[in-house]
Amino acid sequence: MKIMVVILCVLVAMLTGLASAQGDVYTTGGIYVASTPPGTTALLDGGAAYLYTPGTFSALPPGEHSIIFAKPGYQTMVRNVTVVIGETKNLIVTLDQAVATGSVSVSTTPRGAQLYIDGISQGKTDQIVGNLAPSQHLITLELAGFETWSQMVTVKSGVTTPVTATLVAEVNPATGDLRASSTPSGAAVYVNGNYKGTTPANELLDITNLPPGAVTVVMKKSGYLDYTTTATIVAGQLVQVFATLQPGAVPPTTATAEITSSPGGAQVFINNVFTGITPLTFQNVTPGTYAVEIRLDGYTPYSTTGQVVAGQNIRIAASLAPVATPTTTKAPVSPILAVMALLGAGILAVRVSGRK
């Protein structure tokens, strides 16, 4: 018995030491994603990586990460997951089916507010966003120096619902705001390890309602060195961070791509495979020939084909044209045909009256 106890103690010590040693090595975690239906596009942190469910995002730094799930015929959804070092979190979702869709037209005073629909960033106002399921959707507007605006809006099939909002300036707020931009654009922005969005082209990313104190801001883009800085958030004040990203020491082997559309919310197919809903950002794009098609109900599809070279920063901005509604014009009635029709009606009336 004593020998068994000694052996058990040794095994426990060995396992404890092994776990401790492994714990020192671990610096990242992971997220396993699955969905109903399977084969759904899962987009991590605005395009840092993507896969088709089921699958695992691995080697993720600790902190909050965002995953957008999208599939044609289903309602797009977003989920946030906090990654812990040495763990793989499980995220299983069920998408609601949405056959007929509608849209919203969002305008704000002042313009340029960050627009979120059901938690998914749609860019800046004013704009139209399509491909929305006929149901209630949460519209959220954020702009540095103004109170966050939120409202549930009912979207109907085949209808564009207008949404107008006048933003109210903050008075003695307890939080501060941060604006971020990068050259080139399309960099994922993390504040204290939490994903906050992607830097848009020719605009600033608004990050609002941050508690006062020092924060670490990191911007990541494929082919470039990570940009890291510290900013001090003060209640009622705005801090701006402008990053000029430096190319990596090793020549890039992949490219990046930003795909937007007007209206937004359009389906994107790359080489005939569905990859997500606009706006989209992709990191680590493998060089090669790609055919891109952007589709939105009620609009003429946009398509383009091109060769992607390592190190490129590709931007595709599709302006979708509404499908022309065919107009039917009545042919002029011949005078002879009109007389014959009248005579026929008179003869019919005589016959009917003669039967009485």
Secondary structure by P-SEA (a helix, b strand, c coil): caaaaaaaaaaaaaaaaaaaaaaaacccbbbbbbcccccbbbbccccccccccccccccccccbbbbbbbbcccccbbbbbbbcccbbbbbbbbbbbbccbbbbbbbccccccccccccccccccccccccccccbbbbbbbbccccbbbbbbbbcccbbbbbbbbbbbbccccbbbbbbbccccbbbbbccccccccccccbbbbbccccccbbbbbbbbcccccccbbbbbcccbbbbbbbbcccccccccbbbbbbbccccbbbbbccccccccccbbbccccccbbbbbbbbccccbbbbbbbbccccbbbbbbbccccccbbbbbccccaaaaaaaaaaaaaaaaaaaaac
